[in-house]
Amino acid sequence: MMQARSPAKKIFLIATEESGDRLGAALMKVLRQRLGDGVAFEGVGGLMMAREGLVPLFPIEELSIVGFAAVVQQLPKILRLIRTTSDAVIEAAPDMLVIIDSPDFTHRVARRVRAHNAEIPIVDYVSPSVWAWRPGRARAMLGYVDHVLALLPFEPEEYRKLRGPPCSYVGHPLIEQLSSLRPNADEQARRDAAPPVLLVLPGSRRSEIRHHLGVFGQTLGRLKADGCDFELILPTMPHLEKTVREGVAGWPVTPRIAVGETEKRAAFRIARAALAKSGTVTLELALAGVPMVTAYRVGAMEAFILRRAIQVSSVILANLVIGKEAIPEFLQEDCTPEKLSQALSEVLTDTDMRRRQVEAFAQLDTIMSTGNQSPSVRAADIVLATMRKGRR
């Protein structure tokens, strides 16, 4: 007599941004390697998760909303999609729910799911920035998250201090990409040669680009006028190329536009310094060994709110991971051509500021190490352990 096959484990995943889609796809791949035909996926994701077998509830482009004003305008749509997603999870009654980043969306779904069915284990992949603002969220998450998978090594200790749910460092996806960030011998020779390659990174969203292109262009013009020679490269993504080209048309220094991830990484490998909008790109540059000056400008309303909410000494991700303020940051009214150009002239030449950054960046491999396991493998191990343990 044939033995009946055990039913497949059903895992519901929710990722609403491209970065989360990459994490979700890598996690799905490892879970399928572990469980084979014994796993079925449902949920929300993008193209990469679709390639791993996910049929998404809706295109994640529907949630490409940036800025407080845009969120207010689109609120009815966002709330509808939260209801649609949480209802789908409740109906599916999966063995595990994995929410990936985008906490303003995914956490609302998780709370609704937990209220309707407390038996579904919930793992949060990518911690919200509880260490930067709204620390009370960590304690609140105890009610609807069973385990947090952290991308940054200092986050588990923050959750312990804030009395949040269990949190484990699984590793940042960038640590698997070091070979594409670091120069070979020829690229190192170009990095050391004259004129130095200077990267300018105004942001990955149109609103960020609009806030930064003007002051960045003035900064580069001032740097050039002060006699500093450099080769300028501006990396961007295909969907932002038109916005960037229109924005730099009046710049006093014409950049070479590097389009796409491959060209961006190639530019990182030859760059001597960078002017960057604060964010994940600062950690990417630090791992590539590129000293930088960072800046951030937002609209007046956002600045008003953020000033009262942020509770960390630095908003630069690389500084937070390193544990000291190695990288200079110029925020809001300090983000001026005068201040930025002076700092850039220092990181382009052999100064104490540049040397301090290079020495700090050399510590990152040790700080961010995950041993011989990849982040997706570590994440999958915790997802499976949490699923087996279930809710108690």
N, C-alpha and C positions, 0 to 999 in steps of 0.2 A: 504494500500500500504506500502511495506517495505521501510524503510528509508535506503538510500545508506550509506555504511560504509565509513568513512573518510579514505583517503589513509594513509598508515603507514609513520611515520617520518623515514627518512633514515639518519643514522649516520655512517660516515666513520671514522674509527680509525686507527692510524698507531703507532705501537710499534715494535721496532727492537731488543730489549734486554730483557732478562729474568725479570729484575726488572720492566721494562715498561709493560711487559706482565701481571705481577701481578696487577699493577695499573689499566691497561685496563680492565682486567677481573672483578675486584671489581666494577669499574665504570659501566660496562655493566650490571652487576647484579642489581645495584640500578636503572639504567635507565629502565630496563625491569620491575622491580617492580612498577615503577612510570607510565610507558606507556603501560605495558602489551603487547597485540598483535599489539599495535599501533606503534611499533618501529621495524626497520630492520637494521641489522648491516652489514657493509662491511669493508674490509681493510686488514691490515697487522698485524699479531700477532703470538704468540706462542701457546703452548699447553693449557694454562689456558684460554686464550681468545677463543680458539677453543671449549673448554668445554662449554663456554657461548653462542656458536652458530655462531662464526665467521669462515668463510671459507677463509683462508689467500691466498693472491695473490701469495706468494712464501714463502718457509721456512725461518724463520728469521736467521737460522744458516748460510745462504749465506752472512750475514753481520757481522759475528763474526771475525772482523778484528781489530787487536790491533797493535799500534805502527805506527810511521810516515812512515817508510820504507815499511811496509806491505800495508798501505793505498795507497802509490804511485804505488806499483806493481799491486794493485787491482782496480786502479782508473777507467779504462774502464767499469769494471763490476759494480762498485758503481754508475757511471753515468747512465748506462743502467737501473739499478733498480730504480733510482730516476725518470727517464723518464717514466718507466713502471707504477710506483705508481702514479705519478702526472697525467698521461693520464687516469688512471683508475678513479681517483677522478673526473676529468673534465667530463668524460663520464657519471659517476653515478649522477653528479649534486646533491649531498646530501644536506639535510637541515642543516647539521653541519659536520665540519671536526675537529676531535680532534687529535692533534699530541702529542705524549707522549715521552718525553726525546729525546736522540740521536739527538741533534740539528744539527750536521753536515749533517745528512740525512734528518730529518723531516722538517727542516726549508727551505731547498732547494726545497722540495716538496711544502711546503706552499707558497713560493714565486711564483713558476710556476702556482699553482692553482689560486692565487689571480690575477696574470697577465691575465689569461684566463677567469676567472669568478669571478668578484668582489662581487657577491651577496652571495657567500658561506661564512657563519660565520666560523671563525677559532679560536679554543681555544688551547692553549699550556699548557699541563699538565706536570709539572716539568720545572722550570725555568733553562735556561742555566746559567752558573756562571758569569753573567755580573758584579757582585760585585768583582770578583777575577781577571778577565782579559777580554780584549776587551769590555770595558763598552759601547762603541759606538753601540754595538748590540742592546741595550735596545731601543735607539731612532729609529734604523732601523726597529725594530720589529713592530713599529706603522703602517708600510705600509702593513703588512700581518698577524698580530695577533690581535684579538679583545679582548682577555682576557687571562691572565696568571694565572695558578693555582700553587701557591707556596707551596713547602713542608717545607720550613724553615721560621720561624716567622719574621726574619729581612728583608726578600726579598721585601715585598710590599713597604717599605720605600725606599729601594734602587731604585726601579723602579720609584718612585715619584721623587727622586733626579735626576735620569738620564733621566727623561722625556720620559719614555717608555709607553707601553700600560697599561690599568688598570690591577692591580695585586692583588690577594686575597690569603691570607694564608688559606689553607684548612687542613693542618696538615700532618705530616709525618706518613707513615704506621707503623713505629715502635711504635708509641704511642698506637696502638691497640694490641700490642704484649708484653706488660710489664709483664704479668703473666708468660710468657715463658722465660723471661730474669732474673727475680728476684727470689732469693732463698726462699725456705720454711725453717722451723726451722732446719731440719736435714742438708740441704744443707748449711745453714748459719754456722752451727757448723763445717762442713768440710772446709768452706771458712776460718774460724778462726783457724783451727787446723794446726799442723805441721806434715810433711813438707808442706809449702804453695804450692798451685797449681798455676803454672805459665803458661799462655797461650802464644803461639807464632803464629802470624797471618801474614804470608809473602805476602798475596795478593790473589786475586781471579782470576787472569789471569796468563797464563804461563810465559809471559814476566816479570811480576812483581815478580813471584816466583823465576825466574832465577836471577833477580837483587838482591834479598834479602836473599836467603837461605844461601849463603856463609858467609856474614857478621853476620847474625843471629846465625849461628852455632858457629862461632868464639866467639861471645859475650857470648853465653851460656857456652862454654868451659871455658872462662875466669872467669865467675861468679862462676862456680863450683870450679875452681882452687883457687879462693879467699876464699873458705870455706862456700859458700852459698848453703844450701841444699834446693831442691825444687822438686816437681813432675811436669814434663813437659807434656803438651798436645798441640797438633797441630791440630786444626780443619780445614777440607777442604771439598770440594765437590767431589762426585764420579768421575766426568770426569777429576779431577786433581790429584786423589789419586796416580796413577802410577808416575807422574812427581814429586810429593812430596816425595814419598818413595825412589825414586832414588836419589833425592837431599839431603835427610837427612842421607843417608847410611853411610857417612863418618863423621857424627857429633860426637863430643866427649861425648855428652849426648843424649841418645836415647829417643825421644818423643813417647808418645802414640798418634797414629793418630786417630782422631775422624772424622768419615766420615758422611756427610749429615747434614741437618739443625737441626734435632732433637738432635743428639749427640753434635753438636756445642752449641746449647742453654743449654744443660745439663752441658757442660763444663763451660760456662759463669756463671752459677749459683753457682759453687763451687770455682771459680777462685779468688785468692787474688790479682793478678796483671797480666799485659799483656805487651808483646812486639808486637807492631802492625805496619804494613804499614799504612800510613795515608790514609784516605778515609771514606766512610760511616761507616765502622766498628768502628771508634772511637766514633761515636754517639751511636752506639749499645752498646759498652762497657760502656760508660758513663751512659746510661739509666739503665744498669745492675748493676751499682755501682762498676765497676772494675777499679781501678787506673791503669794508663798505661804510657808507654814510646813509642813514635811514631818515625818512621823513614821512609825515602823515598829516593830511588835511581832510577835514570833512565839513559839511554844511554847519551853519551856526546852531541849529536846533540839535543836531547829533552831538556837536561839541559840548553843548550845555549839559546834555544827559550823560555823556561819557565821563566828563570831568567829575561828576558826582557819584558815578558808579564804580569806576576803576579803582582797584585796591592794591595794585602792584607798583613797585618802584620803576619798572621798565615795561613798555609794551612790545619790546623787541623779543620775539620768540627765541632767537639764538642766545640772547643775554640770559633769559630765564633758564634755558637748558644748561648753559655753561655755569650759571650761578654767580655771575658778576657782570657789571655793566661795561663790557669790553667795547661795544659798538655805540658810537654816538647817535642820538636820536633828536630830531628837530620836529616838534609837534605844533600844529596849529599856528599861533603867532610867531613861534620861533622858526617856522619853516619859511625862511627868507633866502633870496639869492645870495645875500652877503654872507650869512652864516653857513649855508650849504657849500658855497664855492670855497670858502676858507678851509672847511673840514675836508673837502674833496682834494684840495691841493696837498693836504697832509697824507692822505691814504694813497695817493698816487706816487709819493716819493718815500724814501727810506727815513721815516720818522719814528719817534717813540709810539705814536698812536698806531701806526701800521704794524710795528713789531709786536705790540701788546695784543692786537687782534690775531695775528698769525700764531702767536704762542697759545692763545686761548682756544683757537680752532683746533689745534693739535690734540686737545684733550677730548674732543667730541667722540672719537671712535670708542674710547674707553667708557665714557659717560653713557653712550647710547647702545652699548653692546647688548646683544641678546644671545650671546654664546654661539652655538652652531645651529640654532633654529631660526627660521624665517618668521617675521611677524605673523604671516597668515597661518603658519603651522601652530604657533603658540596660541593664536586667537581660536583656531579650530579646536584645539585641545580643551580650552576652557568652555567653549560652546557645548561640546559633547559632554564634558563632565557636569555642567550645569543642567543639561537636558536629562542625563541619567539620574541625577539627584532629584530633579523635579522640584515642585513647590512643597514645602513642609509647614 
